[in-house]
Amino acid sequence: MDPKKDLAITESQRQRVEGNSLIGGGLSIGAIGLIGAAAGAVCPVCVVATPALLVAGVYKRLRASSASRESTVDES
């Protein structure tokens, strides 16, 4: 096995896990903000952090999938 390919797969998997963590964090903060809004208080940090974390997570996931596709094409 080629160590470079193993490293690329590992990097892709790491980016996917980081993306999932960011998306989960964004959803969690969004839920807290939603509960706070229902109680009548708006959390400015929640309003800014939720979309930022969601976008960062989706971006990482997209980069991870393109990296895994590139490594699959290189194998052919």
Summary of the structure (lengths in Angstrom):
residues: 76
radius of gyration: 17.1
end to end distance: 14.2
largest distance: 58.4
contacts: 215
relative contact order: 0.20
helix: 89%
strand: 0%
